[in-house]
């Protein structure tokens, strides 16, 4: 089976972590007689440097025609001063919009081997942390109208947060279906006590909750959700929320595991086409040092196999290979503690690949 993957290595540590993920995918291909064909496309700052834009039209077409997209990371201080219309992050928004990637799945799971790396007390993490945040990805404040104007002699900035019923319903269905595949519990996060967009969000979710009566449903205000993630994360199974709230809460949740470098994500469309990436940034301060943690990217590839390619056994193999590497005591710098074996980014990728 041949699968075409458009590879967006991006900036900073992006190329390093993606190289290790490809190493693992190639091992899967070898074991199961699959063929993964990779086409590299510049994105973010490196594309601005080469082409003057964060992603070219040709690059975008290669993303749209692929079976899946694998992304490293984009951006860095080097491009902070470029015109806002072509900042590296604009490429991510464009890819999400052009590919119709409206559903972002961000699992947060505390590996048992890293329980002592969590910033939370043992009495809290002892209950286990295994939740999924379903984030709406192509609407809300990141895609609304924005402007800065002068009113009565001072600058006024406006960012519009807008949602339609169909946008809420489609992400809601993804969340309810995800809950059905897990523990049948769904918490919908909003700010319905203040925002009209949240009141519409809640109304649509309530309508869906009647249809998915087998799922235990609850409403949680976003400020309370932020507190509860720290106080008692095990109470959550699936969380669904809009774009900005999801951006913030998923980063908060990732730190419960001890390192953001461990966390994968999947951005899905109505078709099997998806984009897979670790949730961390480009970390330019450690770029080129071969010390980044590639596990988030490797686990993103497991999600790719599971969600876009329907290769469930292959995805299980990657997850088992990561667990074995941790069981054997291998740690990258971000998760290293005395008594374990510190390895480089490239070494961790090779170890996991060898475990396949």
WOJO-V366651 format. One record per residue. RES is the residue in one small letter. SS is DSSP state (helix for helix, strand for strand, loop for the rest). PSI is psi in degrees with one decimal (none if undefined). Layout:
RES_SS_PSI / RES_SS_PSI
This chain:
x_loop_126.0 / x_strand_129.4 / x_strand_128.8 / x_strand_120.1 / x_strand_120.4 / x_strand_125.2 / x_strand_120.6 / x_strand_89.0 / x_strand_-39.0 / x_strand_-141.7 / x_loop_172.6 / x_loop_-126.0 / x_loop_-0.4 / x_helix_-53.3 / x_helix_-36.7 / x_helix_-47.7 / x_helix_-35.2 / x_helix_-38.2 / x_helix_-38.9 / x_helix_-36.3 / x_helix_-40.7 / x_helix_-36.4 / x_helix_-41.9 / x_helix_-42.2 / x_helix_-40.7 / x_helix_-36.0 / x_helix_-39.7 / x_helix_-44.8 / x_helix_-41.2 / x_helix_-42.4 / x_helix_-39.1 / x_helix_8.5 / x_loop_38.3 / x_loop_157.6 / x_strand_117.3 / x_strand_119.4 / x_strand_123.3 / x_strand_132.9 / x_strand_117.1 / x_strand_137.4 / x_loop_133.9 / x_loop_140.4 / x_loop_148.8 / x_loop_-142.2 / x_helix_-39.2 / x_helix_-32.6 / x_helix_-37.2 / x_helix_-43.6 / x_helix_-39.3 / x_helix_-39.4 / x_helix_-8.5 / x_loop_0.1 / x_loop_155.4 / x_loop_-21.4 / x_loop_138.3 / x_loop_163.3 / x_helix_-38.6 / x_helix_-40.5 / x_helix_-40.6 / x_helix_-40.5 / x_helix_-35.8 / x_helix_-31.9 / x_helix_-44.3 / x_helix_-28.8 / x_loop_-3.6 / x_loop_165.8 / x_loop_-24.8 / x_strand_163.9 / x_strand_133.4 / x_strand_124.1 / x_strand_141.4 / x_strand_-88.2 / x_strand_157.2 / x_loop_156.5 / x_loop_177.9 / x_loop_163.9 / x_helix_-27.1 / x_helix_-29.8 / x_helix_15.9 / x_loop_-27.9 / x_loop_2.0 / x_loop_163.6 / x_loop_132.4 / x_helix_-27.6 / x_helix_-16.9 / x_helix_23.6 / x_loop_152.1 / x_helix_-38.4 / x_helix_-22.7 / x_helix_-31.4 / x_helix_-39.0 / x_helix_-45.4 / x_helix_-39.0 / x_helix_-43.6 / x_helix_-44.2 / x_helix_-42.7 / x_helix_-48.1 / x_helix_-34.9 / x_loop_-1.5 / x_loop_35.9 / x_loop_83.0 / x_loop_-14.6 / x_strand_118.5 / x_strand_117.7 / x_strand_120.8 / x_strand_95.9 / x_strand_142.6 / x_strand_108.5 / x_strand_127.7 / x_loop_113.0 / x_loop_133.2 / x_helix_-33.2 / x_helix_-17.5 / x_helix_18.5 / x_helix_-34.3 / x_helix_-2.5 / x_helix_-14.3 / x_loop_141.4 / x_loop_-7.8 / x_loop_158.9 / x_loop_151.8 / x_helix_-33.4 / x_helix_-22.4 / x_helix_-50.0 / x_helix_-16.0 / x_loop_-22.7 / x_loop_-7.0 / x_loop_145.5 / x_loop_113.5 / x_strand_90.2 / x_strand_163.2 / x_strand_122.9 / x_strand_122.7 / x_strand_110.7 / x_strand_127.4 / x_strand_135.4 / x_loop_-12.1 / x_loop_14.3 / x_loop_-166.2 / x_helix_-159.3 / x_helix_-25.7 / x_helix_-19.4 / x_loop_0.5 / x_loop_170.2 / x_loop_143.1 / x_strand_146.1 / x_strand_156.0 / x_strand_126.6 / x_strand_168.3 / x_strand_123.2 / x_strand_121.6 / x_loop_40.1 / x_loop_2.6 / x_strand_154.7 / x_strand_138.8 / x_strand_125.7 / x_strand_138.9 / x_strand_128.5 / x_strand_124.3 / x_loop_132.2 / x_loop_111.8 / x_loop_136.3 / x_loop_143.1 / x_loop_162.6 / x_helix_-41.9 / x_helix_-32.1 / x_helix_-40.9 / x_helix_-41.7 / x_helix_-42.1 / x_helix_-37.1 / x_helix_-32.9 / x_helix_-40.9 / x_helix_-39.1 / x_helix_-42.9 / x_helix_-45.5 / x_helix_-40.4 / x_helix_-38.0 / x_helix_-41.4 / x_helix_-37.2 / x_helix_-30.1 / x_helix_-8.8 / x_loop_-113.4 / x_loop_16.0 / x_loop_37.8 / x_strand_131.6 / x_strand_128.4 / x_strand_126.1 / x_strand_124.1 / x_strand_129.3 / x_strand_-171.2 / x_loop_55.2 / x_loop_-14.2 / x_loop_-7.0 / x_loop_-44.8 / x_loop_133.9 / x_helix_-40.1 / x_helix_-35.5 / x_helix_-33.4 / x_helix_-39.3 / x_helix_-42.1 / x_helix_-49.3 / x_helix_-40.1 / x_helix_-43.1 / x_helix_-42.3 / x_helix_-37.7 / x_helix_-38.9 / x_helix_-42.0 / x_helix_-35.6 / x_helix_-33.4 / x_helix_-35.9 / x_helix_-38.2 / x_loop_62.6 / x_loop_-14.6 / x_loop_-6.2 / x_loop_127.9 / x_strand_114.8 / x_strand_144.6 / x_strand_152.8 / x_strand_137.5 / x_strand_127.1 / x_strand_145.4 / x_helix_-36.2 / x_helix_-37.7 / x_helix_-38.1 / x_helix_-40.7 / x_helix_-38.8 / x_helix_-43.6 / x_helix_-30.0 / x_helix_-29.9 / x_helix_-40.9 / x_helix_-43.8 / x_loop_72.6 / x_helix_-24.5 / x_helix_-11.5 / x_helix_-17.2 / x_loop_144.9 / x_loop_-68.8 / x_strand_134.0 / x_strand_131.4 / x_strand_138.8 / x_strand_171.5 / x_loop_-179.1 / x_helix_-57.3 / x_helix_-44.6 / x_helix_-40.6 / x_helix_-37.3 / x_helix_-47.3 / x_helix_-49.2 / x_helix_-35.4 / x_helix_-34.3 / x_helix_-38.9 / x_helix_-47.4 / x_helix_-36.1 / x_helix_-32.4 / x_helix_-13.9 / x_helix_-22.1 / x_helix_-6.3 / x_loop_-23.9 / x_loop_130.0 / x_helix_-17.3 / x_helix_-10.7 / x_helix_-11.1 / x_loop_126.1 / x_strand_174.9 / x_strand_157.9 / x_strand_134.4 / x_strand_117.4 / x_strand_153.2 / x_loop_-171.3 / x_loop_-18.4 / x_loop_-168.0 / x_loop_-8.7 / x_loop_129.6 / x_strand_164.8 / x_strand_134.5 / x_strand_133.6 / x_strand_152.9 / x_strand_158.1 / x_loop_-8.2 / x_loop_172.7 / x_loop_-164.1 / x_loop_-12.2 / x_loop_59.0 / x_helix_-21.8 / x_helix_-20.7 / x_helix_8.1 / x_loop_136.8 / x_loop_-0.3 / x_loop_-5.6 / x_loop_37.5 / x_loop_1.0 / x_loop_158.5 / x_loop_115.3 / x_loop_1.0 / x_helix_-39.3 / x_helix_-39.8 / x_helix_-41.0 / x_helix_-41.1 / x_helix_-28.3 / x_helix_-36.1 / x_helix_-34.9 / x_helix_-40.5 / x_helix_-37.7 / x_helix_-48.3 / x_helix_-38.9 / x_helix_-46.3 / x_helix_-37.5 / x_loop_-32.9 / x_loop_-4.8 / x_loop_38.6 / x_loop_76.5 / x_helix_-46.4 / x_helix_-39.7 / x_helix_-40.5 / x_helix_-42.4 / x_helix_-38.4 / x_helix_-42.7 / x_helix_-45.7 / x_helix_-39.6 / x_helix_-36.9 / x_helix_-37.9 / x_helix_-44.8 / x_helix_-39.0 / x_helix_-40.6 / x_helix_-41.2 / x_helix_-41.2 / x_helix_-36.4 / x_loop_0.0 / x_loop_12.2 / x_strand_135.3 / x_strand_135.0 / x_loop_171.4 / x_helix_-35.1 / x_helix_-22.3 / x_helix_9.8 / x_loop_140.4 / x_loop_159.5 / x_loop_140.1 / x_loop_-10.1 / x_loop_177.4 / x_strand_113.7 / x_strand_130.8 / x_loop_158.8 / x_loop_169.5 / x_helix_-50.2 / x_helix_-33.4 / x_helix_-41.9 / x_helix_-42.0 / x_helix_-41.7 / x_helix_-38.9 / x_helix_-46.7 / x_helix_-41.8 / x_helix_-40.6 / x_helix_-24.4 / x_helix_-12.4 / x_loop_none
